[in-house]
Amino acid sequence: MSATSRLASRRRVLKGMLGGSAVTLGLPFLDGFLNENGTALAASGQALPACFGTWFQGLGLNPGYWEPKKVGADYEVTHQLKPLAKFRDKINVYSGMRVFLDGHAPKVHATGAIAVMGGGIPEEPNAFPSVDSLVADHIGTRTRFRSLEVSCSGSRESYSRRSRSAINPTEPDPVAMYTRIFGPDFQDPNAAEFTPDPAIMARKSVLSAFKEERQGLLKELGSSDKARIDEYFTALRELEGKLELELQKPAPMAACTKAEGIDTIPRGLVVDDCVKNAKLFSKLVAHALACGQSRVVNMVFCGAGGDIRRAASPVTFHIHTHEEPVDPAVGYQPNVDWFMETCLTSLAGYLGDLAAIKEGDKTLLDRIVIMFGTDTGFAKFHSLENIPMFTFGGSSIIKTGLHVPCNGDTTSRVGLTVQQALGVPTSNWGTESNRTAKTITEVMI
């Protein structure tokens, strides 16, 4: 029997024991799983499974500073897209899109977010499934987790929902998410409450449970796959170390008084904490996708309304958008621009973690399409025109590196396009004037 047969294709997992409980660890795609080009499974010839994600950040972007002037490929990197410059060829920019109100009274910050993620304006929030739920119904039914939702800002605010009453809550704690994915007690990712035991990690590394199986596996692999497994375990070990440090009590300081009720990892609306958690979540999500634990993931950096703030200031991102004057020297609000740049820099880190996972001659970023979500076009006036819309990655699924002007069309065109690209059997999406049967053909393969 060949090594490939013994590995039992992509579904091979390592099994071990931790604290008296059985644990499993999925494997990333190894060369032994893939064809010679690294584009399909060796055992079946089937293409590598596609993934979908959303990235949500509130308050849009500065009008006139994110839209390229050049149409099509090789568009210029605009001021606001500079944090994402290295990924330009993996990013599609859809400019000139809007949300139609159809006479409905707008609910500030909620209406735009719901329409972008859900395809229309309900009389009440959360009246229909979001795009990720529709995609998960098609590609997420055979994985351990139908979808994963995380929040970098400490809240459980979510833009993922299955129906009016079934919202998929985000997980705000990277330690809890680690325990859910790699620990012995797997729970429903859509459960409203989740209480992990962070001490599991503090007591013993999960990876230590797979020592014997790992050694046996290495004997079956070629040199390139051995190197990949070593790289994979090293990355997970580094991530464990970072999370474990967050669980340890800091060294005492004479001038410091005791604080009550400190969370295991700082969570809240201070931007530094959001950035820190985004880095941890990005690596966790990348490993979960690479190991087939889920094919759909939703990340919220900051919610609609943008209540994040700098550590030394009580003034939130939201307040800056309304009260900060435009600097005539640069043409935009400098503090607002700083918050937006911070959000996009964390997004760039996430894309980098996906791109760092090699799968044959491609990467994980090539088989995931990530849709950008926000709640407004120009936050100063809560505008629902010229809402920033992007897709990131997915070069194995759609054409990438394009700027497509959409000339006042509904934002639902992006959601419909990704659904069809991922094989969801639908010909239209949305409600009322936001309903569309028009995909963005320029990016369809």
C-alpha positions in Angstrom: 0.0 0.0 0.0 1.4 3.4 -1.0 2.0 6.3 1.5 -0.7 8.2 -0.3 -3.2 5.4 0.3 -2.2 5.1 3.9 -2.7 8.8 4.4 -6.3 8.2 3.3 -6.4 11.5 1.3 -7.2 14.9 2.7 -9.4 13.5 5.5 -6.5 11.9 7.4 -6.2 13.3 10.9 -3.9 12.7 13.8 -5.5 11.3 16.9 -4.3 11.6 20.5 -5.4 11.9 24.1 -5.3 15.1 26.2 -6.5 15.2 29.8 -8.3 11.9 29.4 -10.2 13.1 26.3 -9.7 12.1 22.7 -8.6 14.9 20.4 -8.0 15.1 16.7 -5.9 17.4 14.6 -6.6 17.9 10.9 -3.7 17.9 8.4 -3.0 20.6 5.8 -2.8 19.6 2.2 0.5 17.8 1.7 2.1 17.0 -1.7 1.2 13.4 -1.1 -2.5 14.4 -1.2 -2.2 16.4 -4.4 -1.7 15.9 -8.1 1.6 17.0 -9.8 0.4 20.5 -10.3 -1.0 20.8 -6.7 -4.4 21.8 -8.0 -6.4 18.6 -7.3 -6.6 15.7 -4.9 -4.4 12.8 -6.1 -6.8 10.1 -5.0 -9.9 11.4 -6.8 -8.8 14.2 -9.2 -11.3 16.5 -7.6 -10.3 20.2 -7.4 -9.3 21.5 -4.0 -12.4 22.6 -2.0 -13.2 26.2 -2.3 -13.6 28.4 0.8 -15.5 31.7 1.5 -15.0 34.4 4.1 -16.2 37.8 5.0 -14.2 40.7 6.6 -16.4 43.4 8.2 -15.2 46.8 9.3 -17.5 49.7 10.1 -17.8 53.2 8.7 -16.6 52.5 5.2 -13.7 54.4 3.6 -12.9 58.0 2.6 -14.7 58.8 -0.7 -12.3 59.6 -3.5 -9.4 58.0 -1.8 -10.0 54.3 -2.3 -11.4 54.2 -5.8 -8.8 53.7 -8.6 -9.1 55.8 -11.7 -7.9 53.1 -14.0 -10.5 50.4 -15.0 -9.6 46.8 -15.3 -6.2 45.2 -14.5 -3.1 47.0 -13.2 -5.1 49.7 -11.5 -3.2 52.2 -9.3 -2.9 51.6 -5.6 -4.8 54.5 -4.1 -4.1 56.2 -0.8 -6.5 54.1 1.2 -5.4 50.8 -0.4 -1.7 51.3 0.4 -1.8 48.8 3.4 -3.0 46.2 0.9 -0.6 47.1 -1.9 1.3 43.8 -1.9 -1.9 42.0 -2.6 -3.2 44.2 -5.4 -3.2 41.4 -7.9 -5.4 39.4 -5.5 -8.0 42.2 -4.9 -11.0 43.1 -7.0 -12.3 46.7 -6.4 -16.0 47.3 -7.2 -16.7 51.1 -7.2 -19.9 53.1 -7.5 -22.2 50.6 -5.7 -25.1 51.6 -3.4 -27.9 50.4 -1.3 -31.5 51.2 -2.3 -33.9 52.2 0.5 -37.1 51.8 -1.5 -38.9 54.2 0.8 -37.8 52.4 4.0 -36.6 54.6 6.8 -32.9 53.9 7.2 -31.7 52.5 10.5 -28.4 54.3 11.1 -25.4 51.9 10.5 -27.6 48.8 10.6 -29.4 49.3 7.3 -26.2 49.4 5.2 -24.6 46.5 7.0 -27.7 44.3 6.6 -28.1 45.2 2.9 -24.4 44.5 2.1 -24.3 41.2 3.9 -27.9 40.1 3.4 -29.0 41.5 0.0 -31.8 43.9 0.9 -33.6 46.2 3.3 -35.9 44.3 5.8 -38.5 46.1 7.8 -36.8 44.6 10.8 -33.1 43.6 11.1 -32.0 40.1 10.3 -35.0 39.1 8.3 -33.2 36.8 5.8 -30.0 34.8 5.6 -26.7 36.5 5.0 -24.5 35.6 2.0 -22.1 33.5 4.1 -25.0 31.3 5.4 -26.2 30.7 1.9 -22.7 29.7 0.8 -22.2 27.6 3.9 -25.4 25.7 3.0 -23.7 24.7 -0.2 -20.0 24.1 0.8 -20.0 23.9 4.6 -22.2 20.9 5.4 -19.4 18.3 5.5 -16.9 20.0 7.8 -16.7 19.9 11.5 -17.8 23.5 11.7 -20.4 24.8 9.3 -18.9 28.2 9.7 -16.7 30.1 12.2 -17.3 33.7 13.4 -14.8 35.8 15.3 -14.8 39.4 16.6 -11.6 41.3 17.2 -13.2 44.1 19.2 -14.5 42.1 22.2 -18.2 42.0 21.4 -20.3 39.3 20.0 -21.7 41.6 17.3 -22.3 39.6 14.2 -23.4 40.1 10.6 -23.8 36.4 9.9 -27.3 35.0 10.3 -29.5 32.1 9.2 -32.8 33.9 9.7 -34.6 36.7 11.6 -34.0 35.0 14.9 -30.9 32.9 14.3 -27.8 35.1 14.4 -24.4 33.3 14.4 -22.6 34.9 17.3 -19.0 35.8 17.0 -16.3 34.5 19.4 -14.4 37.4 20.9 -11.7 35.3 22.7 -8.8 33.7 20.7 -8.2 31.3 23.5 -11.8 30.1 23.4 -11.6 29.7 19.6 -8.4 27.8 19.9 -10.0 25.4 22.5 -13.0 25.0 20.2 -10.9 24.1 17.2 -8.0 22.1 18.8 -9.2 21.2 22.3 -11.0 18.1 23.4 -14.5 19.7 23.9 -15.9 20.6 20.5 -19.1 22.5 20.6 -21.7 23.8 18.1 -20.2 27.0 16.5 -23.7 28.5 16.4 -24.4 28.0 20.1 -25.3 31.3 21.9 -23.0 30.5 24.8 -19.5 29.0 24.9 -17.5 28.5 28.1 -14.0 27.1 27.4 -11.4 26.0 29.8 -8.3 28.1 29.0 -6.4 26.1 31.6 -6.2 23.2 29.1 -3.6 25.1 27.2 -1.8 26.4 30.2 -1.4 22.8 31.6 -0.4 21.0 28.4 0.1 21.8 24.8 -2.5 20.1 22.6 0.2 19.3 20.1 2.0 17.1 22.6 -1.0 14.7 22.4 0.0 13.9 18.8 3.7 13.2 19.4 3.7 9.4 18.6 1.3 9.7 15.7 3.3 12.6 14.3 6.5 10.5 14.4 4.7 7.6 12.6 3.4 10.0 10.0 6.8 11.4 9.2 8.1 8.0 8.3 5.5 7.8 5.5 6.3 11.1 3.9 8.7 12.5 1.4 11.2 15.2 2.2 9.0 18.1 1.0 6.0 16.9 3.0 8.2 16.3 6.1 9.3 19.9 5.8 5.7 21.1 5.4 4.6 19.1 8.5 7.5 20.6 10.5 6.5 24.1 9.3 2.8 23.4 10.2 3.6 22.2 13.7 6.1 25.0 14.3 3.5 27.6 13.4 0.9 26.0 15.7 3.4 25.7 18.5 4.2 29.5 18.1 0.6 30.3 18.2 0.1 28.2 21.3 3.0 30.0 22.9 1.4 33.4 22.2 -1.9 32.4 23.5 -0.4 30.7 26.6 1.4 33.9 27.5 -1.9 35.7 27.6 -3.1 33.2 30.2 -0.2 33.8 32.5 -0.2 36.2 35.4 2.2 39.1 34.8 5.1 39.7 37.1 4.2 41.9 40.2 5.0 45.6 40.1 5.3 47.5 43.4 3.4 50.5 42.0 0.5 48.5 40.6 -2.7 47.9 42.5 -4.9 44.9 42.0 -7.5 45.0 39.2 -10.6 42.9 39.4 -12.2 40.9 36.7 -9.5 41.0 34.1 -10.2 38.8 31.1 -7.8 36.1 30.0 -7.0 38.2 26.9 -7.6 42.0 26.7 -10.9 42.5 24.9 -12.5 45.7 24.2 -12.7 48.7 22.0 -9.1 49.9 22.3 -7.6 49.7 18.8 -4.4 48.1 20.1 -6.3 45.2 21.5 -8.3 44.8 18.3 -5.1 44.6 16.3 -3.6 42.1 18.7 -6.6 39.8 18.6 -6.8 40.1 14.8 -3.3 38.7 14.5 -4.2 35.7 16.7 -7.5 35.1 15.0 -6.0 35.4 11.6 -3.6 32.5 12.3 -6.2 30.4 13.9 -8.7 30.9 11.1 -6.0 30.1 8.5 -5.1 26.8 10.2 -8.7 25.9 10.6 -9.3 26.4 6.9 -6.1 24.7 5.9 -7.1 21.6 8.0 -10.6 21.4 6.7 -12.3 22.2 10.0 -14.5 24.7 8.2 -14.8 26.2 4.7 -16.6 29.4 5.7 -15.3 32.0 8.2 -16.5 35.5 9.2 -14.2 38.1 10.8 -15.4 41.3 12.3 -12.6 43.8 13.0 -14.9 46.5 14.3 -18.7 46.7 14.1 -21.0 49.0 12.2 -20.8 52.4 13.9 -17.1 52.0 14.7 -16.9 52.3 18.5 -13.2 51.5 18.6 -10.9 54.2 20.1 -7.2 54.9 20.8 -6.0 53.9 24.3 -5.3 57.5 25.3 -8.5 59.0 24.0 -12.2 58.7 24.8 -13.1 59.8 21.3 -14.2 56.9 19.1 -13.7 56.3 15.4 -17.4 57.0 15.0 -17.2 60.4 16.7 -14.2 61.4 14.7 -16.1 60.7 11.4 -18.8 63.3 12.4 -16.8 65.9 14.3 -13.3 66.0 12.8 -12.9 68.7 10.1 -11.5 67.8 6.8 -7.8 68.9 6.6 -7.6 71.1 3.5 -3.9 70.2 3.0 -4.7 66.5 2.5 -8.4 66.5 1.6 -9.6 64.1 4.3 -10.1 63.7 8.0 -6.6 62.6 9.4 -7.8 60.7 12.5 -10.5 59.0 10.5 -8.0 58.0 7.9 -5.7 56.6 10.7 -8.5 54.3 11.9 -9.2 53.1 8.4 -5.6 52.4 7.7 -5.4 50.5 11.0 -8.3 48.3 9.9 -6.9 47.6 6.5 -3.4 46.9 7.9 -4.9 44.1 10.0 -6.7 42.8 6.9 -3.4 42.7 5.1 -2.0 40.6 8.0 -4.9 38.2 7.6 -4.3 37.9 3.8 -0.6 37.3 4.5 -1.4 34.4 6.9 -3.6 32.8 4.2 -1.0 33.4 1.5 1.7 31.8 3.8 0.0 28.4 3.7 1.3 26.7 0.6 -0.8 24.1 -1.2 1.2 22.7 -4.1 2.1 25.6 -6.4 -0.7 27.8 -5.0 -1.7 29.0 -1.5 -4.8 28.9 0.7 -5.5 32.5 -0.4 -6.0 31.2 -3.9 -8.9 29.0 -2.9 -10.8 31.3 -0.6 -12.9 34.3 -1.7 -13.2 36.9 1.0 -16.0 39.6 0.6 -15.5 43.0 2.3 -18.5 44.2 4.3 -19.2 47.7 5.8 -22.2 49.9 6.6 -21.8 53.2 4.8 -20.1 55.0 1.9 -19.3 58.3 3.6 -19.6 57.9 7.4 -19.8 61.7 8.1 -23.3 61.7 6.5 -24.2 58.0 6.9 -24.3 57.8 3.1 -25.5 54.6 1.4 -24.0 55.6 -2.0 -20.5 54.6 -3.2 -20.1 51.9 -0.6 -16.7 50.3 -0.7 -16.9 46.8 -2.1 -14.0 44.4 -2.6 -13.2 40.7 -2.9 -9.9 39.3 -1.8 -8.2 36.2 -3.0 -9.8 33.3 -4.8 -7.7 33.3 -8.0 -8.6 29.6 -8.4 -12.3 30.6 -8.3 -12.6 34.1 -9.9 -10.4 36.4 -11.9 -8.6 38.8 -9.6 -6.7 42.1 -9.7 -9.4 44.0 -11.4 -11.2 47.4 -10.8 -14.8 47.2 -12.0 -16.9 50.3 -11.9 -20.5 49.4 -11.2 -22.2 52.7 -11.9 -24.7 53.0 -9.1 -25.7 49.3 -9.1 -26.8 47.5 -5.9 -24.2 46.0 -3.6 -26.1 42.7 -4.0 -24.3 42.1 -7.3 -21.1 41.2 -5.3 -22.9 38.8 -3.1 -24.6 37.1 -6.1 -21.3 36.9 -7.9 -19.5 35.1 -5.1 -22.4 32.7 -4.6 -22.5 31.7 -8.3 -18.7 31.5 -8.4 -18.8 29.1 -5.4 -21.4 27.0 -7.1 -24.5 28.0 -5.1 -27.5 27.2 -7.3 -29.1 30.6 -7.5 -29.9 33.0 -10.4 -30.7 36.1 -8.3 -30.3 37.5 -4.9 -31.7 40.3 -2.8 -35.0 42.1 -2.1 -36.9 44.9 -3.9 -34.6 47.2 -5.8 -31.6 45.5 -4.2 -32.6 42.2 -5.9 -30.4 41.4 -8.9 -29.8 38.7 -11.4 -26.7 40.5 -12.7 -23.4 39.0 -11.8 -20.1 40.9 -12.2 -19.2 39.0 -15.4 -15.8 40.7 -15.6 -14.5 38.5 -12.7 -16.3 35.3 -13.5 -14.2 32.4 -14.8 
